[in-house]
Amino acid sequence: MTDPRTSAASSPPSVSSTPSAAELALAAGGHLDLVTAPFTMPRSRLLVFREGDGVRVHTSEYERRLDQCRVLDGLVVHDVAGRVLPVVDVQPHRISFGSVTLAFDGLRALSIGGDPSASVLLTLPDATQSRHEIGSGLRIDVAADRTVAVATQADGAHREAVAALRVLWEEWFDRCPRVREDLQDMAAFCWWVLGANIVELPALEGARAIVPSKIGYVGLWQWDAYFIAVGLRHGDPELAREQLELAFRFPRTNGQLPDVVHEQGVLATSDDLPESDRATLRRAGSQVADPTAPVPLTKPPLAAWALRKVLEVEDAPEWAADQLERVIRSQDWWFAGPEQNGSDLDGDGLPEYGHPYSSGLDDSPVFDGPIPTTAPDLAAYLVQQDREIAALAARYLPGHDIAPHLARADRTVALLMEKLWDPVERRFIARGPASDHDGERIASDTVVGLMPLRVEGLPQDARAALLAAIDDPERYALEWGLPTVSASDPDFSPERMWRGPIWINTSALIAEGLDAAGRPERARELREQTVRLVIHGGGPHEYFNPRTGLKAERATTAFGWSAALFLDLAVTLSR
């Protein structure tokens, strides 16, 4: 079997001749199976999936499952003799049933046209059926309450709808990054994923948010926004800035940034959690399902990292200064004590995660024990964020004193080594609440313990130990990439979220850590392995089985940050 770590790294293929927008749209269309990738369009909440010989239609809504958002349980096309015309081809701008096509006609309507003698059988969620002759064309309007109205269209209206959607998508693909020939096909699909996942947030002045997935994740999660912006910057830096601006727009009075921005507001504390999330936490036996006092909810501090990367592509000094002020306040919140409702909950200078959601790694075994959790990844992110802030402030905030940021970064490194480094096991260990000086030891060997590799100036012994772990086939050097829990750890599971599967974001962050550690060849190898994983697995899924390299069973498909980071990795590897 070809080793996915080295198959492309030894002799990278050349960048192809520049493909046209139409060619990229065609390449993306080859991945639109209506199962893992539904038919949709930017800003629309309608999703069309395959259902038997026809399709079904859902809306995409915040904190509602697809089965709660049914519009049509069936849309089946028949020819004049009553024979079913199945789906034969899907492109971003239309679904073909042979002589009949389906497209969008605006954000809340579908248009059907083609053979005037054909008909469409519609099945509503209440099992009511109705048959409609196509004639000059049909328009299916979906109201806000998901009720359906079917009307005939004027002659030519369907062709105009198809043509308009083709133009919209080709304008989007015109901005798709052009990368190495062997990566371009998947890059086109990943660019489609980002466009398809754009939703409008009407309550937020019509803001365009690229959500993690219209299949179950309809909101702008802070962490996702960072990763999505980093990939999006290569083709649409303005839209990338918009993602960061949304993530930074709603700080609490103490500077804390919210976990999620959604059409109904923000999710910033455990009091804001929907009941479905509380029920899930209760089933898991989590002590934070119903806390006695509100727990702040946020995401790891990668804001300055994302801001710096977006500004590398297209500078925007005034905008950068405004956003940086908010990032600085957020960073200070992490180090604030409990009296300020901050995140240094024991006042020892090393902040904690007060809730699993704030880590982004909700199901990690690091959170099986008592919470709050002092975790090495958080310390590493905070070190680098203070240093990123200092560099950005020197450029965009004249007069801002950067010395306190640099001094705090140095103190955090010292505390990271003092409190979380185990010199016997030679790895970083997360700890629970401080019942004594060090707190309860959390022994799980997870990817959070590798994140300090990103810290510049890490002691040589610690860096060498982390590099050895990454190269150890019994722990992290698996065939298809870097698992989120060591393969030798009792908690390792190749299928369970954050307990073994490969995630594209953690792999990309560790690749940067390898660069920081002076191992650029190994960093490139990991990047090559990661893009091969996405191609082998069939697309930018939420997470992957590290043994098979395929989508984990319960992983969401067409996932935003996986698509964005594939693009970022592909651009990096194509230079």
FENMO-V218864 format. One record per helix or strand. SS is the DSSP state (alpha for helix, beta for strand). FROM is the first residue (numbers start at 1). TO is the last residue. If there is no record, write none. Layout:
SS|FROM|TO  SS|FROM|TO
This chain:
beta|15|15  alpha|21|29  beta|39|39  beta|43|43  beta|46|51  beta|54|59  alpha|66|68  beta|70|78  beta|84|84  beta|89|91  beta|94|96  beta|100|104  beta|109|114  beta|119|123  beta|129|133  beta|138|142  beta|148|152  alpha|157|173  beta|180|180  alpha|181|196  beta|198|201  alpha|202|204  beta|207|210  beta|213|213  beta|217|217  beta|220|221  alpha|222|232  alpha|237|248  beta|260|262  beta|265|267  beta|269|269  alpha|270|272  alpha|275|283  beta|296|296  alpha|303|313  alpha|317|335  beta|337|337  alpha|338|340  beta|344|344  beta|353|353  alpha|356|359  alpha|365|367  beta|373|374  alpha|376|396  alpha|403|420  beta|421|422  beta|427|428  beta|430|431  beta|441|442  beta|446|446  alpha|447|449  alpha|451|454  alpha|460|470  beta|478|478  beta|481|481  beta|485|485  beta|502|502  alpha|504|516  alpha|520|537  beta|544|544  beta|551|551  alpha|560|573
